[in-house]
Structures are given as structure tokens and as C-alpha cells.
């Protein structure tokens, strides 16, 4: 019949836990005649009548009076009730109920470019947008009972024919040629139920489909159902479950409720796990979840474990073997790092307490420190096996043997060095160059004594301020034959890298240089007193311990090295005067 010729009012009847819908036909008066309802034919067979009732057209309104008593419960609002068979009073027809859903629409403004979730996702692409076969089998009991409906229609027809009741005749005003057969049309784009095309979400053949207001099948779209919840329908029109592409990213739909899953880490049907964020989209890069953060690769969407990666805002974070953002001491790439438990950022150049209570030092590259470390103006040593700070013990620190006190700070140091004799090298006046040889040996450098003086330059026409006054191979003079620290550093700068004039240094500066592995060339007196200024002499300081310096003397015959109080050194170094020259006070030189 013409859709505009009549209106239906529908009421819900409750059978057990299920709401059922029955239709009441309002006939339109045409002139003085009452038009017969072509969709509801009643045949008198004694006291029995058979009535075929149509499904509610989804584009018709339910009146407010009816709506007050017709609270329809979605099929999957309770997972346990999902597969129950619907029953009716007074008819064999099964009424489709709505499925439970999510009222939040998907945000479709993602900028992520999708290739494939994995090589397997292409193989299973069709499965992504369809209900699993097990779900289809479980829902067979909810499909329409069309056999019973057709059976009732046949009974009605036969009864009408056999009774030959002249009182039951078709009204000539009732159309009889536009009733459609139930089921799918030829191109599977529309579905007819009880002679009418359906709209909205429908349970058909054990799964769900959606039809728009023009009765056409909805494909590849996320749409709102007639009861308000949102569902995804795939490229074959079936309701989607699990991982589903759309549009430009991926979403996950619960296989039981069909609702979009937000803020959860779930497994795909090919076995891999993925995170879906608060907008339902597959997560990439740093993602907060369940009280911590994770990182998901922006190409594969898989969780990143045991790696140090950069966030989309620029900072770097470590994610452990369970994928969670790492805090405190964390092993990685053959060493250990420390990550702040509040900011999750890597900690550099600090001495911090581990989660099990012991303390460790982490260097400027974030790695746990072994061996020497500078921190808060002092030097410490960390055991290469335990990584713990060494206290009250001597340790080989590479350039010397050092003692670390009760706080772990380096106290004493004896530098590893080679002793050189100026006399054995044929230069009785060459103490400056021989002392430089001793200092350079600590750094593993070795220079020829003759090359040192040839580079500095020497002669009777020079002064100690611009070269070596005199002859280092020997000779007499009424003035001291020497070269001062400033001239020596300037002339040897191209030959001895790192050479520096340290004139004016005090005890503390010299100790710091020694602890850093640098011997100090010092201008003093051969007897460490000021009684005879002709005993002007240059030596090397190669160690410190308990308020004393270790002196290495290149002119010695027997006692090559000995200890003197730092106070004695400071006094003589500051007050020594070379005969004939205005000698700078506290003259020293160092090689870094």
C-alpha cells in the first residue's frame, strides 16, 4: 500500500524479560468508504483469526504517550541475554532488539598515515570488519522466525480459499501489487521484512546490519543506532569487531557488545596487542595508561619494550621490559641508568639512591659510573664490579695510586711516572727540561731533552724571560743559568700540547692538579732552604699524602725522590731568587 495512505501506532508488550511490539492500524477514510488494510488480512475459520504484524518502521515516530511505557532494552546491554530467542504474544514473529552501544562518536581528524598494522593484517583484513564465526553461530536463535510467519500466511490463504466465504472479499481500493518478498534484494543492498524495507540496525542472519533512511545498507561507517549508541559497520555491511581500520587509523570494537573500546590495551585476532586511546584511535608514541606511561611505535603501533625513545614533545624516556616508563635504576644496553621517579627523565651527573637502598653515581652520559668520578668539587672512585663508592682504601685510578677517605673522597695520590736524570743525559744545567720530561711521562708522553732546549732556545745573549740563559750542556757564569716558566710554556706550546704557566699557584691548586693526574714542575732550591740562592733548582712534584708533597729530583745521585711538607714547599717556592735575576714568586708549570 502507499506509505502515505495509513499510519501505524505501536505499543510495547512485555513477555518475560523482553519487550515486544504490536502494531495498531489506523485506516484512512477515503470519501465515505473505509479502506481495507492490505497488510493485515483476517480470515474467519471458526473462532480463530490469523494476523501478520509488521516490524516497526524506523522512520516513524512513537508518540510521547507510548514512549513513557516503552523503554526498550538493547540486546547486548547484558552479554548473557545476547543470544536469547525473542517471543511474542499472539504472533510467531521475532522482534529485533537494539544492541548496546557507545554514545560517543569517533573523532575522525587523525593525521596518522596507515600502511598495515602488520604483515598479517592484510591477510585478515576482511575478518577485521566482520563478526567472528563463533559469534554468528551463537546468534542463530535470534534471527527472524520467517518460517513460522510464512507458515501462518499459508494457513491464512488456504483457509480463505477453502471456506469460500462470500462475506470476506478484497476491497477494490486496497493495493495488492507492491508487497515485497522478505529478504535481501538482488544486489544485497536492501532488506525487506514483513513486506517492508527496513531501516536502522537490524539483526539479520546471526549478525547486525544498518540501513539508512533511504533503506540502503550502510558500509564502512561509524553510525548512531536508533536507540542512540554508535557502531561500526565494515566494508561488507556487517557490524565490526576487534581491530578495524577507519579512517586513516585503527579502532577496536568489543566482540561481545560491539562498542568502541577506549583507553585499553587489547589483543587483535592475529595475536598482537595494541593500545587504543581516549578517542578510540590506535595509540602511538608516549601514551598514559593505568597509572604509568607506555610507548607505541608510530609505524607498527606495537608496544616498545627495553628502549630509550624520544617523545612527540622532544624529551627522551626509557621503557622497560614490561613496556612501562622506567624509574630509578634501570638496566639497558650493557649498563645501568637512573630515571627520575617524578619526571621519568634520565638523571645525569648525580649520586642517587636506588630502589633497593644503595647509592650509585651516574655520569654526564647518564651511565652508571665505574672508576673515577668528579662530583661536588671532589674525586670519588666506584668499584667496577659492584658500582659502589670506595671508602678507606687505596685504588689504582689509571694515572696513579690514590687513597679514598671515609667519605669516599680522594685524599692521597702517587702519580705513575718515569724518573729522568739531567746528568745522565749530559746536561748538568738542564734541570728545567729534565723535570718537564718527568711530568710528561705521567701522561704517557716522552720528549728528547736536547729537542726541548733547542726549541726553547739558549745562549748568553738571552734572558730567562725569553729563553734559556746560558748553556744547558754546561758552562760557568756569575748569573744562574735557567729559563722561567712563562718563557718555557710559550716556546714549547707547539711541541708540548697542554703546557701551561702555573706561576702563583698555592698548595690547594697543586693538590688539585695532582689528583687530576698532572705533575707540577716547580722552581725552588736544591736543599729546600733559602741559605744559598746559588742552589736555585727546578724539580717535579709527583704526589701528595697527609700534608706532604712527593718530589722527583732530576739532579739526584742517590735519593731521587722524597717527601717534604707542603708548608716547606710553599715557603721556598714563593721566596726563591735566582742570582742575577728578579725571579717571579711561586713559579710553576703544568701539562694538562
C-alpha positions in Angstrom: 0.0 0.0 0.0 1.1 3.6 -0.4 3.1 4.6 2.7 1.2 7.9 3.0 -2.3 6.2 3.0 -2.1 4.9 6.5 -0.3 5.4 9.8 0.6 2.9 12.5 0.8 3.3 16.2 3.0 0.8 18.0 2.9 -0.4 21.6 5.4 -2.5 23.5 4.3 -5.6 25.3 6.4 -7.2 27.9 6.9 -11.0 27.6 9.2 -12.3 30.3 12.3 -10.0 30.1 11.7 -9.0 26.6 9.7 -6.0 25.2 7.6 -6.9 22.2 6.0 -4.6 19.6 2.5 -4.9 18.2 1.0 -2.6 15.6 -2.4 -0.9 15.5 -3.6 0.1 12.1 -5.3 3.4 11.6 -7.3 3.4 8.4 -7.7 6.4 6.3 -11.2 7.3 5.2 -11.4 7.8 1.5 -14.7 9.6 0.8 -17.4 7.6 2.6 -15.7 4.3 2.1 -13.3 2.7 4.7 -10.1 1.4 3.1 -9.1 -2.2 3.9 -5.6 -2.8 5.3 -3.8 -4.9 2.7 -1.0 -5.8 5.2 -3.4 -7.3 7.8 -5.8 -9.9 6.3 -8.2 -11.6 8.7 -9.9 -14.9 7.7 -12.7 -16.3 9.7 -12.0 -20.0 10.5 -14.5 -20.6 13.2 -13.4 -18.6 16.2 -9.7 -18.3 15.1 -8.1 -15.4 13.2 -4.5 -15.1 11.9 -2.9 -11.6 11.8 0.5 -10.8 10.4 2.1 -7.8 12.1 4.7 -5.6 10.5 8.1 -4.6 12.2 8.3 -1.0 13.3 9.4 1.2 10.5 12.4 3.1 11.9 11.5 6.3 10.3 8.1 6.5 12.1 7.7 8.3 15.4 6.5 6.7 18.7 4.1 9.1 20.4 5.2 10.5 23.7 2.4 8.7 25.5 3.7 5.4 24.2 7.3 6.3 24.9 6.6 6.6 28.6 5.8 3.0 28.8 8.1 1.7 26.1 11.7 1.6 27.5 13.4 -0.8 25.0 16.4 -2.6 26.4 19.3 -3.2 24.0 20.1 -6.8 23.1 23.7 -6.7 24.3 23.1 -4.5 27.3 23.5 -7.7 29.1 26.0 -10.0 27.5 24.3 -13.1 29.0 21.0 -12.1 27.3 22.6 -11.6 23.9 21.7 -14.9 22.3 18.2 -15.4 23.8 15.3 -16.1 21.4 12.6 -13.4 21.3 9.0 -14.4 21.7 5.7 -12.6 21.1 2.1 -12.8 22.3 -0.4 -13.6 19.7 2.2 -14.0 16.8 5.1 -16.2 15.8 7.2 -13.2 14.7 10.6 -12.5 16.3 11.2 -8.8 17.2 14.7 -7.4 16.7 16.0 -5.6 19.7 18.7 -2.9 19.7 22.3 -3.8 20.7 24.2 -2.0 23.4 26.5 0.7 22.2 28.7 3.7 22.8 27.1 7.1 22.6 30.4 8.8 21.8 31.2 9.5 18.2 34.7 8.7 16.8 36.8 11.7 16.2 37.9 11.4 12.6 40.5 14.1 12.4 43.5 11.8 12.8 46.7 12.8 10.9 48.3 9.4 11.2 49.1 7.7 7.8 48.3 4.0 7.9 50.0 1.3 5.9 49.3 -2.0 7.6 49.2 -2.8 11.3 51.3 -5.9 10.4 52.0 -8.2 7.5 49.2 -10.4 8.8 46.7 -7.6 9.0 46.3 -7.7 5.2 45.6 -11.4 5.3 42.9 -10.9 7.9 41.5 -7.6 6.7 38.2 -9.0 5.8 37.9 -10.6 9.2 38.5 -7.3 11.0 35.2 -5.9 9.9 33.1 -9.0 10.4 31.8 -10.8 13.4 33.7 -13.9 14.3 32.0 -17.2 13.0 31.5 -18.2 16.6 29.5 -15.0 17.2 27.4 -15.8 14.2 26.7 -19.3 15.3 25.8 -18.2 18.8 23.2 -15.7 17.5 21.2 -18.0 15.2 18.5 -18.3 17.7 17.9 -14.5 17.5 17.3 -14.4 13.7 13.8 -13.8 12.4 11.4 -16.8 12.6 10.4 -16.3 9.0 9.3 -20.0 8.6 6.6 -19.6 11.2 5.5 -16.3 9.6 5.3 -17.8 6.2 3.5 -20.9 7.6 0.9 -18.6 9.2 0.5 -16.8 6.0 -0.1 -20.0 4.1 -2.7 -21.2 6.6 -4.5 -17.9 6.2 -4.5 -18.2 2.4 -5.7 -21.8 2.4 -8.4 -21.2 4.9 -9.7 -18.3 2.9 -9.7 -20.4 -0.3 -11.4 -23.4 1.2 -14.2 -21.6 3.1 -15.4 -19.7 0.0 -16.8 -17.2 2.4 -18.5 -14.6 0.2 -18.5 -12.2 3.1 -14.7 -11.9 3.0 -13.7 -10.1 -0.1 -10.8 -7.8 -1.1 -11.7 -4.2 -1.2 -11.1 -2.8 -4.7 -9.4 0.3 -3.0 -6.7 -1.8 -1.4 -3.5 -2.1 -3.5 -2.3 -5.7 -4.0 0.7 -5.4 -6.2 3.5 -3.7 -4.2 4.1 -6.2 -1.3 7.8 -7.1 -1.4 9.2 -10.6 -0.7 11.1 -10.8 2.6 14.9 -11.0 2.5 17.8 -9.3 0.6 17.3 -7.7 -2.7 19.3 -8.8 -5.7 22.4 -6.7 -5.1 22.3 -7.2 -1.3 21.9 -3.5 -0.6 18.3 -3.5 0.9 16.4 -5.9 3.2 12.7 -6.5 3.3 10.9 -7.7 6.5 7.2 -8.4 6.6 6.8 -6.8 3.2 8.5 -3.6 4.1 12.1 -2.3 3.6 13.9 -1.9 7.0 15.9 1.0 8.3 18.3 1.3 11.3 20.2 -1.5 13.0 18.8 -4.9 12.2 19.6 -8.5 13.4 19.9 -10.5 10.2 21.3 -13.9 9.7 23.0 -14.0 13.1 24.8 -10.6 12.8 23.8 -7.0 12.6 23.5 -4.5 9.7 22.5 -0.9 9.5 20.2 0.7 6.8 19.9 4.4 6.3 16.7 6.4 6.0 16.6 5.5 2.3 16.7 1.8 3.2 20.2 1.4 1.8 22.8 -0.8 3.5 25.5 1.2 5.4 29.1 0.2 4.8 32.4 1.4 6.1 30.9 3.9 8.5 30.5 4.6 12.2 26.9 5.4 12.8 24.4 6.0 15.5 21.7 3.4 16.1 18.0 4.2 16.5 18.5 3.8 20.3 21.4 6.2 20.4 24.5 4.0 20.7 27.3 4.1 18.0 28.5 1.1 16.0 31.0 0.5 13.2 29.9 -1.3 10.1 32.5 -2.8 7.8 33.0 -3.0 4.0 30.6 -5.9 3.8 28.0 -4.0 5.9 28.3 -6.3 8.9 28.9 -4.9 12.4 32.6 -4.7 13.1 34.5 -6.4 15.9 38.1 -6.2 17.1 40.7 -4.2 15.2 39.1 -2.2 12.4 40.6 0.4 10.0 38.7 3.7 9.7 39.6 6.5 8.5 43.4 6.7 8.4 43.8 4.9 11.7 42.5 1.9 13.6 39.9 1.3 16.2 38.9 -1.7 18.3 35.3 -2.9 18.8 34.3 -5.3 21.6 33.3 -8.6 20.1 30.5 -9.0 22.7 29.0 -5.6 22.9 30.2 -4.3 19.5 31.0 -1.0 21.3 34.2 1.0 20.6 36.9 0.3 23.1 38.7 3.4 24.6 41.7 3.6 26.9 42.5 -0.1 26.8 45.3 -2.4 25.7 43.7 -5.3 23.8 44.6 -8.3 21.6 43.8 -8.5 17.9 42.6 -11.7 16.2 46.1 -12.2 14.8 47.6 -12.2 18.2 49.4 -8.8 18.6 48.4 -6.3 21.2 47.5 -2.7 20.6 46.6 0.4 22.7 43.5 2.4 21.9 43.3 5.9 23.4 40.6 8.0 24.9 39.3 8.8 21.4 39.4 5.1 20.4 42.2 5.6 17.9 45.2 3.3 17.9 47.8 4.9 20.1 51.3 6.0 19.0 54.4 7.3 20.9 54.0 8.1 24.6 50.6 7.1 26.0 49.5 7.2 29.6 47.5 4.2 30.8 46.8 2.5 34.2 48.9 4.8 36.3 52.0 4.9 34.1 53.1 5.5 30.5 53.9 3.3 27.5 55.4 4.0 24.1 53.8 2.6 20.9 55.7 2.6 17.6 54.2 5.0 15.2 54.7 2.7 12.2 53.8 -0.7 13.7 51.6 0.5 16.6 53.2 -2.2 18.7 54.4 -1.5 22.3 58.1 -0.6 22.6 60.0 -2.5 25.3 63.6 -2.1 26.6 64.4 1.0 24.6 65.2 4.7 25.1 63.0 6.7 22.7 62.0 10.3 22.0 58.5 11.6 22.8 56.5 13.7 20.5 57.3 16.7 22.6 61.1 16.1 22.4 62.1 14.6 25.7 63.6 11.1 25.9 62.3 8.3 28.1 63.2 4.7 28.9 60.6 2.0 28.6 61.4 -1.3 30.4 60.9 -5.0 29.6 57.2 -4.6 30.6 56.8 -1.6 28.4 56.2 0.8 31.3 58.1 4.0 31.6 61.2 3.3 33.7 62.0 4.9 37.0 65.1 4.7 39.2 67.9 2.3 38.4 67.2 0.6 35.0 69.5 -1.8 33.1 69.9 -1.1 29.4 72.5 -1.8 26.7 75.0 -3.4 29.0 75.0 -0.8 31.7 72.6 1.0 34.1 70.8 4.3 34.0 68.7 6.2 36.5 65.3 7.8 35.7 63.7 10.3 38.0 60.5 8.8 39.5 58.6 12.0 39.2 59.7 13.3 35.7 60.8 10.0 34.2 63.7 11.9 32.7 67.3 10.5 32.8 69.4 11.7 35.6 73.0 12.8 34.7 75.9 13.8 37.0 74.4 12.9 40.2 74.8 10.5 43.1 71.4 8.9 43.8 69.8 6.2 45.9 68.4 3.1 44.1 65.1 1.4 44.7 66.8 -1.2 46.9 68.6 1.4 49.1 72.2 1.5 47.9 73.7 4.7 46.3 75.2 5.0 42.8 76.9 7.6 40.7 75.6 8.4 37.2 77.8 10.4 34.8 77.3 13.1 32.2 76.1 10.5 29.7 73.6 9.0 32.2 75.5 5.8 32.6 76.4 4.3 36.0 79.9 5.3 36.9 82.8 2.9 37.4 86.2 4.2 38.4 86.9 7.9 39.0 84.2 10.5 39.1 84.2 14.2 39.8 81.2 15.4 41.9 80.7 18.5 44.1 84.3 19.5 43.8 85.9 16.2 44.9 87.0 13.0 43.3 85.4 9.6 44.1 86.0 6.1 43.0 83.4 3.5 42.2 84.1 -0.2 42.2 84.0 -1.6 38.6 82.2 -4.8 39.9 79.7 -3.5 42.4 79.4 0.1 41.2 79.6 1.2 44.9 81.7 4.1 46.2 85.0 3.1 47.6 85.9 4.3 51.1 89.0 4.0 53.3 91.0 2.2 50.6 93.8 2.6 48.0 92.8 2.2 44.4 94.6 2.2 41.1 93.0 5.1 39.3 94.8 4.7 36.0 97.3 7.5 36.3 98.3 6.8 39.9 97.6 5.1 43.2 95.0 7.0 45.2 93.6 6.7 48.7 89.9 7.5 49.3 88.9 8.6 52.8 85.8 7.7 54.8 83.6 9.9 52.7 84.9 8.4 49.6 86.9 11.5 48.5 90.3 11.1 47.1 92.9 12.1 49.7 96.4 10.9 48.7 97.8 10.4 45.2 101.1 9.0 43.9 101.3 9.5 40.2 102.7 6.8 37.9 105.8 8.4 36.3 109.3 7.8 34.9 112.3 9.4 36.6 114.8 11.2 34.3 118.4 12.4 35.2 119.7 15.5 33.7 123.2 14.4 34.5 122.9 11.0 32.7 121.7 13.0 29.6 124.8 15.2 29.7 123.1 18.4 30.8 124.3 19.5 34.2 122.4 22.8 33.7 119.3 21.2 32.2 117.0 20.7 35.3 114.0 22.5 33.7 113.9 20.2 30.7 114.5 17.0 32.7 111.7 18.0 35.2 109.4 18.5 32.2 110.3 15.0 30.9 109.2 13.6 34.3 105.9 15.5 34.3 105.2 14.4 30.7 105.7 10.8 31.5 102.7 10.8 33.8 100.6 11.4 30.6 102.5 8.8 28.6 104.5 11.4 26.6 108.2 11.2 26.1 110.4 14.1 24.8 114.1 14.3 24.0 116.0 16.6 26.3 118.1 18.2 23.5 114.9 18.8 21.5 113.4 20.6 24.4 116.3 23.1 24.8 116.7 23.6 21.0 113.1 24.5 20.8 113.3 26.9 23.8 116.5 28.4 22.5 119.6 29.1 24.7 122.6 31.3 24.8 124.4 34.1 26.8 122.5 36.7 24.8 119.1 35.7 26.2 117.3 36.2 29.5 115.2 33.7 31.4 112.2 35.7 30.3 112.6 34.8 26.6 114.7 31.7 26.5 117.4 29.7 28.4 120.2 32.0 29.6 123.5 30.1 29.4 124.3 26.6 28.1 122.4 23.5 29.3 125.4 21.3 28.4 127.5 23.2 31.0 129.5 26.3 31.5 130.2 28.9 34.1 128.5 32.2 34.8 128.1 34.7 37.5 124.4 34.5 36.9 122.1 31.5 37.4 121.6 29.6 34.1 117.8 29.0 33.8 114.6 29.6 31.9 111.5 30.9 33.6 108.1 29.1 33.5 106.4 31.7 31.3 109.1 31.6 28.6 109.2 27.8 28.7 105.4 27.5 28.3 105.4 30.0 25.4 108.4 28.5 23.5 107.2 24.8 23.9 103.5 25.4 23.2 103.8 23.9 19.7 105.8 20.9 20.9 104.2 20.1 24.2 100.4 20.3 24.0 98.6 21.4 27.1 101.6 23.1 28.7 100.6 26.0 31.0 102.3 28.5 33.1 101.1 27.9 36.7 103.0 30.7 38.3 101.3 32.0 41.5 99.8 28.6 42.4 99.3 27.7 46.1 99.2 24.3 47.9 95.5 23.7 47.1 96.0 24.3 43.4 98.9 21.9 43.2 97.0 19.2 45.1 94.1 19.5 42.7 96.4 19.2 39.7 98.0 16.1 41.2 94.5 14.5 41.9 93.6 15.2 38.3 96.7 13.3 37.2 99.0 16.2 36.4 102.6 16.5 37.8 103.8 20.1 38.5 107.2 21.4 37.5 108.3 23.8 40.3 111.1 26.3 40.7 112.7 26.1 44.2 116.1 25.4 45.9 118.1 22.2 45.8 118.2 21.9 49.6 114.7 23.4 50.2 116.1 26.3 52.1 117.0 29.9 51.3 120.5 29.9 52.7 122.2 29.8 49.3 120.5 31.4 46.3 123.1 29.8 44.0 121.4 26.5 44.7 118.5 27.6 42.5 116.9 24.4 41.1 113.9 23.0 39.2 112.1 19.7 40.1 108.8 17.9 39.7 106.0 17.3 42.3 104.5 13.8 41.6 102.5 13.0 44.7 100.6 14.2 47.7 99.7 12.5 51.0 99.0 13.6 54.6 100.2 17.2 54.1 103.3 16.3 52.1 104.4 16.6 48.5 106.5 13.9 46.8 109.4 15.5 45.0 111.2 13.9 42.0 114.7 15.4 41.6 116.4 15.1 38.2 119.8 16.1 39.6 120.0 13.4 42.4 122.6 10.7 42.5 121.0 8.5 45.1 117.9 10.0 46.7 115.9 10.5 43.6 112.5 11.1 45.3 111.4 12.2 48.8 108.6 13.8 50.7 108.6 17.4 52.1 105.9 19.2 54.0 103.6 21.3 51.8 104.3 24.2 54.0 108.1 24.0 53.3 107.4 23.8 49.6 105.1 26.8 49.7 107.6 28.9 51.6 110.6 28.1 49.4 108.6 28.2 46.1 107.3 31.7 47.0 110.7 33.2 48.1 113.4 31.6 45.9 115.5 34.1 44.0 117.9 33.2 41.2 121.2 35.1 41.4 121.3 37.9 38.9 117.6 37.9 38.1 114.3 39.3 39.5 112.7 35.9 39.9 108.8 35.6 39.8 107.4 34.3 43.0 105.7 30.9 43.3 106.9 29.9 39.8 105.4 26.6 38.5 104.4 24.9 35.2 101.9 22.0 34.4 100.9 19.8 31.5 97.2 19.1 31.2 
